[in-house]
Amino acid sequence: MVDIAERPTRVAAPATAPPASPTPAAPRPAGRALGVGAKLLHRSVALLALAALWETAPRVGLVDRVFLPPLSQVLTAWWALLTSGQLADHVGASLTRSLTGLGLAVLTAIPLGLLIGWYRPLADLLSPLLEVFRNTAALALLPVFVLILGLGETSKIALVLYACSWPILLNTIAGVKGVDPLLVRSARSMGLDHLRLFRTVILPAAVPTVFTGVRLAGAYSILVLVAAEMVGAKAGLGYLVNYAQYNFAIPDMYAGIITISAIGLVVNQLLVTVERRFSTWRVDVTA
């Protein structure tokens, strides 16, 4: 009879840790660069197609190359203006006027729009006046600005200020009035006073609409200024385009137009970057 105590005991095998899951490999720099390049190419297809059409249409006779020279000829004229220093002088004059007017519009129109959108008595008081001036085109008032302020820099900056103020002002008012009422009621139920409610709820919710107005104003600042520079200016991109047209320097005229478009694109992209910085809480719903 075998004693139970003498039975060999089975030693339990030590528990082995489960195999570690392989860590995902970090994306290689080459693959990342290819992805960025593919994205840039995808976003540039339309511009490349336009450039190809512009280059080939005058050469094959679809349009008169006297009035629409090939893109390569325009770029050659643009490079000549750049190397001679003329383009830098015109760009500097236009940017100084445009950015000054846009900056003054931002500093005045945003606070006024916040006040009008927040305080109903002020909105009721100023609404008739705003309706009169918002329907008056800025270029229609160009002779008035010239008569009152002269042909110097003041009239051009004032015209840009007037043109840029309306999209900023109206979008700021719409942004304040378009805040979700549920957010306002929830904030008030939590005991927030008017100042904290405005700072923590109204203002952040209105930021995207405000920046939409600023981006529109950035485009207006270039367009209106170019038209103003065609009257009584001695420098600026509008003056360059007008001067080239009168002297039948057609490539120089298109070079100025391309420069205006490039500046507008850069200004818009900078404003988009600033908007993303101030509205990081937004969720991108695009596919």
BADOTOR-564664 format. One line per field, with one value per residue (C-alpha): residue number from 1; x, y, z; chain. Coordinates in steps of 0.02 Angstrom, whole numbers, plus 50000, padded with zeros to 5 digits. Example, Ala and Ser with C-alpha at 12.3 -4.5 7.8 and 13.67 -1.06 7.14 Angstrom:
BADOTOR-564664
n <- 1;2
c1 <- 50615;50684
c2 <- 49775;49947
c3 <- 50390;50357
chain <- A;A
END
This chain:
BADOTOR-564664
n <- 1;2;3;4;5;6;7;8;9;10;11;12;13;14;15;16;17;18;19;20;21;22;23;24;25;26;27;28;29;30;31;32;33;34;35;36;37;38;39;40;41;42;43;44;45;46;47;48;49;50;51;52;53;54;55;56;57;58;59;60;61;62;63;64;65;66;67;68;69;70;71;72;73;74;75;76;77;78;79;80;81;82;83;84;85;86;87;88;89;90;91;92;93;94;95;96;97;98;99;100;101;102;103;104;105;106;107;108;109;110;111;112;113;114;115;116;117;118;119;120;121;122;123;124;125;126;127;128;129;130;131;132;133;134;135;136;137;138;139;140;141;142;143;144;145;146;147;148;149;150;151;152;153;154;155;156;157;158;159;160;161;162;163;164;165;166;167;168;169;170;171;172;173;174;175;176;177;178;179;180;181;182;183;184;185;186;187;188;189;190;191;192;193;194;195;196;197;198;199;200;201;202;203;204;205;206;207;208;209;210;211;212;213;214;215;216;217;218;219;220;221;222;223;224;225;226;227;228;229;230;231;232;233;234;235;236;237;238;239;240;241;242;243;244;245;246;247;248;249;250;251;252;253;254;255;256;257;258;259;260;261;262;263;264;265;266;267;268;269;270;271;272;273;274;275;276;277;278;279;280;281;282;283;284;285;286;287
c1 <- 50000;50073;50074;49991;50129;50254;50161;50261;50184;50167;50255;50149;50229;50270;50145;50215;50175;50070;50170;50186;50093;50209;50220;50167;50313;50331;50297;50455;50512;50508;50328;50278;50360;50270;50104;50133;50188;50033;49922;50005;49991;49807;49773;49874;49795;49672;49807;49923;49782;49748;49933;49943;49789;49858;50021;49950;49795;49890;50021;49894;49792;49638;49660;49758;49928;49941;49802;49836;50021;50080;50110;50297;50307;50208;50323;50474;50401;50364;50544;50606;50496;50558;50743;50728;50650;50491;50381;50446;50406;50229;50197;50263;50152;49996;50028;50057;49890;49795;49858;49837;49656;49621;49701;49600;49442;49477;49512;49352;49225;49246;49215;49070;48995;49008;48919;48782;48754;48752;48650;48481;48448;48609;48563;48390;48471;48604;48512;48436;48605;48692;48564;48595;48784;48797;48707;48822;48966;49139;49195;49044;49113;49288;49258;49193;49348;49460;49369;49372;49540;49636;49734;49862;49875;49738;49597;49654;49674;49505;49423;49499;49442;49265;49259;49332;49226;49061;49097;49184;49045;48900;48980;49023;48843;48780;48904;48847;48662;48684;48749;48648;48516;48538;48718;48664;48526;48642;48775;48647;48580;48756;48758;48871;48854;48842;49029;49081;48941;49002;49185;49166;49016;48967;49140;49213;49055;49061;49245;49220;49093;49201;49349;49240;49209;49395;49438;49310;49381;49556;49497;49405;49560;49655;49514;49458;49635;49681;49534;49580;49761;49705;49650;49781;49916;50098;50140;50050;49991;49835;49943;50057;49912;49836;50002;50045;49875;49892;50068;50014;50139;50021;50141;50177;49990;49962;50115;50034;49870;49959;50046;49880;49806;49958;49950;49765;49798;49937;49833;49686;49798;49872;49698;49646;49797;49753;49572;49626;49735;49588;49458;49549;49391;49303;49284;49317;49168;49229;49255
c2 <- 50000;50161;50305;50458;50568;50472;50508;50621;50792;50872;51037;51168;51244;51428;51542;51612;51789;51804;51848;52034;52105;52177;52365;52453;52516;52703;52777;52795;52968;52913;52855;53013;53120;53022;53049;53236;53245;53150;53266;53421;53349;53311;53489;53563;53468;53606;53740;53634;53605;53792;53828;53698;53770;53947;53893;53792;53892;54045;53935;53829;53982;53958;54138;54285;54280;54468;54489;54328;54282;54109;54082;54061;54235;54307;54223;54292;54468;54435;54385;54540;54650;54558;54571;54755;54794;54867;54724;54737;54923;54898;54750;54846;54996;54888;54779;54931;55008;54844;54778;54947;54960;54778;54796;54951;54863;54715;54829;54929;54810;54659;54752;54848;54688;54602;54747;54756;54568;54560;54715;54723;54909;54956;54844;54925;55097;55065;54944;55078;55162;54998;54950;55113;55098;54910;54926;55064;54994;55047;55089;55202;55306;55318;55494;55548;55484;55568;55735;55736;55653;55691;55577;55523;55370;55422;55405;55232;55166;55239;55155;54987;55015;55049;54898;54778;54835;54770;54584;54582;54680;54582;54412;54458;54508;54348;54244;54316;54300;54124;54044;53891;53946;53782;53829;53998;53925;53791;53919;54029;53882;53854;54029;54118;54306;54407;54439;54258;54197;54312;54265;54076;54037;54176;54229;54053;54001;54156;54140;54035;54157;54306;54232;54201;54388;54424;54309;54396;54562;54503;54471;54638;54730;54674;54695;54867;54931;54877;54976;55126;55120;55138;55316;55442;55322;55317;55148;54988;54833;54921;55058;54926;54838;55001;55071;54910;54910;55089;55055;54890;54792;54644;54520;54646;54669;54483;54474;54603;54507;54345;54435;54502;54326;54254;54386;54353;54166;54191;54312;54191;54045;54145;54190;54006;53960;54091;54032;53853;53917;54004;53868;53707;53640;53622;53449;53424;53331;53323;53152
c3 <- 50000;49943;50061;49996;50064;49956;49794;49680;49668;49497;49491;49408;49256;49276;49194;49035;48983;48825;48672;48653;48507;48378;48388;48230;48132;48124;47954;47856;47801;47619;47631;47722;47588;47452;47540;47554;47373;47315;47414;47342;47167;47192;47249;47106;46962;46918;46921;46814;46689;46681;46654;46514;46430;46444;46366;46222;46173;46105;46019;45922;45872;45982;46044;45978;46062;46048;46176;46272;46260;46315;46499;46473;46396;46541;46667;46575;46589;46774;46805;46716;46826;46980;46940;46895;47064;46991;47051;47229;47234;47170;47286;47436;47400;47377;47530;47641;47591;47593;47760;47844;47790;47834;48005;48045;47989;48104;48252;48229;48151;48265;48430;48352;48283;48452;48536;48405;48409;48600;48646;48560;48597;48508;48361;48347;48350;48217;48101;47985;47966;47932;47800;47707;47699;47675;47508;47446;47345;47399;47223;47201;47345;47270;47199;47370;47459;47330;47344;47534;47570;47410;47293;47423;47531;47651;47525;47468;47646;47694;47544;47593;47773;47716;47600;47728;47874;47808;47787;47956;48042;47968;47997;48176;48209;48128;48228;48394;48352;48283;48443;48493;48620;48713;48751;48816;48926;48993;49037;49124;49221;49287;49360;49234;49234;49073;49060;49087;48973;48835;48859;48877;48766;48645;48588;48555;48463;48352;48306;48145;48075;48122;48030;47879;47874;47897;47751;47641;47695;47649;47471;47464;47525;47369;47244;47299;47315;47139;47071;47178;47120;46940;46981;47035;47094;47045;47120;47160;47069;47005;46933;46855;46768;46708;46647;46554;46469;46408;46342;46264;46369;46378;46461;46598;46623;46647;46760;46873;46872;46920;47062;47127;47125;47214;47350;47376;47390;47517;47623;47623;47673;47817;47879;47868;47975;48105;48106;48142;48283;48367;48335;48379;48460;48293;48217;48032;47960;47780;47705
chain <- A;A;A;A;A;A;A;A;A;A;A;A;A;A;A;A;A;A;A;A;A;A;A;A;A;A;A;A;A;A;A;A;A;A;A;A;A;A;A;A;A;A;A;A;A;A;A;A;A;A;A;A;A;A;A;A;A;A;A;A;A;A;A;A;A;A;A;A;A;A;A;A;A;A;A;A;A;A;A;A;A;A;A;A;A;A;A;A;A;A;A;A;A;A;A;A;A;A;A;A;A;A;A;A;A;A;A;A;A;A;A;A;A;A;A;A;A;A;A;A;A;A;A;A;A;A;A;A;A;A;A;A;A;A;A;A;A;A;A;A;A;A;A;A;A;A;A;A;A;A;A;A;A;A;A;A;A;A;A;A;A;A;A;A;A;A;A;A;A;A;A;A;A;A;A;A;A;A;A;A;A;A;A;A;A;A;A;A;A;A;A;A;A;A;A;A;A;A;A;A;A;A;A;A;A;A;A;A;A;A;A;A;A;A;A;A;A;A;A;A;A;A;A;A;A;A;A;A;A;A;A;A;A;A;A;A;A;A;A;A;A;A;A;A;A;A;A;A;A;A;A;A;A;A;A;A;A;A;A;A;A;A;A;A;A;A;A;A;A;A;A;A;A;A;A;A;A;A;A;A;A;A;A;A;A;A;A
END
